[in-house]
Amino acid sequence: MKAPLILAGTSMCLLGACAPAGVDLADAQASLVEAAEAYHQAAATLDTDALLALYAEDGAMMPPNGPDVVGLAGVREQVNGFTSLVDFQFSAGSPTVVLSAGGQMGYSVAEIDLSWTVEGEAVTERLRDVHIWTRADDGSWKLAVDVWNSLVPLED
């Protein structure tokens, strides 16, 4: 009789019933969606300060074909690279957001389109943008890891 009870308890934890006391998982989920959407809005308007406010102090960016960038100074430099692009445009689809069972971590995934102009020629990229978020002591969500990669298959 103990095995079914243990299995039921473990299943409840995996489904989110073991959140720390006082954590409202529905509220945590909704606020994570808001954070992911705030990121997309700040990226679309190239609002560097709003973007940086969403990152943890030790947050990391992992761009394709480049070295990892760790910490707010490095993130600022990376973001400034985008702001210097001519005719830069950013658009994102609705994010898929998944919350940890305890409500303290989560991730968001969205498809994004970037475009800009280089020497009069339009450049476009269709990307998958993956964010790992952690919940700060004040309840806000902070980006711990930001990684993106191409959705376009490699040509042979």
C-alpha positions in Angstrom: 0.0 0.0 0.0 2.9 2.4 0.6 4.2 2.2 -3.0 1.0 3.8 -4.6 1.1 6.6 -2.0 4.8 7.3 -2.6 4.1 7.2 -6.4 1.2 9.5 -6.0 3.2 12.0 -3.9 6.1 12.0 -6.3 3.7 12.5 -9.2 2.1 15.5 -7.4 5.5 17.1 -7.0 6.3 16.6 -10.6 3.0 18.2 -11.6 3.7 21.3 -9.4 1.9 20.5 -6.2 5.2 20.8 -4.2 5.7 24.5 -4.7 7.1 26.2 -1.7 4.5 27.5 0.7 3.1 30.8 -0.4 4.0 30.4 -4.1 1.0 30.9 -6.4 2.0 28.9 -9.5 -0.7 30.5 -11.6 0.6 34.0 -10.7 4.2 32.8 -11.3 3.2 31.5 -14.7 1.4 34.7 -15.7 4.3 36.9 -14.6 6.8 34.7 -16.5 4.7 35.2 -19.7 4.7 39.0 -19.0 8.5 38.9 -18.6 9.0 37.0 -21.9 6.7 39.5 -23.7 8.5 42.4 -22.1 11.7 41.0 -23.5 10.2 40.9 -27.0 8.8 44.5 -26.7 12.2 45.8 -25.5 14.0 44.0 -28.3 11.6 45.3 -30.9 12.1 48.9 -29.8 15.8 48.4 -29.1 15.4 49.6 -25.6 18.7 48.6 -24.1 17.9 49.7 -20.6 14.7 47.7 -20.6 16.5 44.6 -21.9 19.3 44.8 -19.4 16.7 45.2 -16.5 15.5 41.7 -17.5 18.8 40.0 -17.1 20.3 38.6 -13.9 23.6 40.2 -12.8 25.4 37.1 -14.0 23.1 36.4 -16.9 24.6 34.8 -20.0 24.0 35.2 -23.7 25.0 32.3 -26.0 24.9 33.6 -29.5 25.4 31.3 -32.5 28.9 31.0 -33.8 30.3 33.2 -31.1 31.7 33.1 -27.6 29.4 33.2 -24.5 28.8 36.6 -23.0 28.4 36.6 -19.2 27.4 39.6 -17.0 25.5 42.8 -17.6 28.5 44.6 -19.2 28.9 41.9 -21.8 25.2 41.7 -22.4 25.1 45.5 -22.9 27.9 45.2 -25.5 26.1 42.4 -27.3 22.8 44.4 -27.4 24.6 47.5 -28.6 25.8 45.4 -31.6 22.2 45.0 -32.6 21.3 48.7 -32.0 24.1 49.7 -34.5 22.6 47.6 -37.3 21.0 49.7 -40.1 17.2 49.2 -40.4 17.2 46.6 -37.7 13.8 45.0 -37.1 12.8 42.4 -34.5 9.5 40.5 -34.3 8.5 37.5 -32.2 5.8 35.0 -32.1 4.0 34.2 -28.9 6.3 32.5 -26.4 5.8 29.0 -25.1 6.5 29.3 -21.4 7.1 26.4 -19.0 7.4 26.8 -15.2 9.3 24.6 -12.8 7.3 22.6 -10.2 8.5 25.0 -7.5 7.7 28.1 -9.4 11.3 29.5 -9.1 12.6 28.7 -12.6 11.2 28.5 -16.0 11.9 28.8 -19.6 10.4 30.5 -22.7 10.8 29.7 -26.3 9.7 31.8 -29.3 10.4 32.0 -32.9 11.8 35.4 -33.9 12.5 37.2 -37.1 15.4 39.6 -37.4 16.2 41.8 -40.4 18.6 44.6 -41.2 20.5 46.1 -44.1 24.1 45.6 -45.0 25.5 47.7 -47.9 22.0 48.2 -49.3 21.1 44.5 -49.2 18.4 43.2 -46.9 19.5 40.4 -44.5 16.9 38.3 -42.6 17.2 35.6 -40.1 14.5 33.3 -38.7 15.5 32.1 -35.2 14.5 30.1 -32.2 15.1 32.2 -29.0 15.4 30.2 -25.8 15.4 31.9 -22.4 16.0 30.3 -19.0 14.6 32.5 -16.2 15.0 32.5 -12.5 12.8 34.2 -9.9 14.4 37.0 -8.0 13.8 37.6 -4.3 11.3 40.4 -5.2 9.3 38.0 -7.3 10.5 39.4 -10.7 11.9 37.1 -13.4 15.5 37.5 -14.5 17.2 36.0 -17.5 19.8 33.6 -16.5 20.5 32.2 -20.0 19.6 33.6 -23.5 20.5 31.4 -26.4 19.3 31.6 -30.0 19.9 29.6 -33.1 18.7 29.5 -36.7 15.5 27.8 -37.8 16.8 27.6 -41.4 18.2 24.2 -42.3 21.8 24.0 -43.5 22.1 23.6 -47.2 24.3 20.8 -48.6 
